[in-house]
């Protein structure tokens, strides 16, 4: 039973990180593409655009980092494994 | 099994208080910053020397960035945000000194920094708008959204903490794994990437703190 829980924790961590990274990766790609488009059209707006881009990327990236935290909790601080 | 990245690394005990490695590193960074600023501004003159000019350029650049975000005079907010940025840069880049680990790679330091940002948002908000006007902000645009606004206060502080911690810690973990598997030369590009990640995370943390404070004090002088 104990080892079964550990195996499932590891599988859960791997699944959380791998599938949790898909959505933010696609979203960051779209955000950067849109920012590139804006910079190409209006090169003088690069300052505010890149700042907003960084903040937005940080927001999007949070989702992936939540998945990483879940994975780390499963691996290192799992409450069900003694 | 080796201790995970969530477990603190206790170096020594000061009486009953355990002192962990991130705390010692933080003390070291604080000492370096204080001594550096003291040396640079010990004899501050109008036409200062090289080091004083460098410090002035840093302060001016930070003030310009903050002014761009919050659209008003940056000087009340510069001490907090500028110190935050400079400390984070030093903390995130302390990994390039052999034998040192970034204190932001453990959860305590980002947690404390996020709490400081959380409290200072309210402090600056109340000071700029008055208590009632500041509290009324939570009922905008509709009083039905009050629970969601309160929830977002907590989640954004949490995500501020977890973003910095997750990035720095996962990078440390990646380097450890690569060094374990590939040995000598392969980790070097990853470590170079770590410099970039450290700078970007310091920038993002500071910009987000600035944006939160700007949202707290209300947009522009027109309000």
Interface residues (C-beta under 8 A of the other chain):
Chain A: X47 X48 X51 X54 X55 X57 X58 X61 X62 X65 X66 X68 X69 X72 X75 X76 X77
Chain B: X4 X5 X6 X7 X68 X69 X159 X162 X163 X166 X167 X169 X170 X200 X203 X204 X207 X208 X211
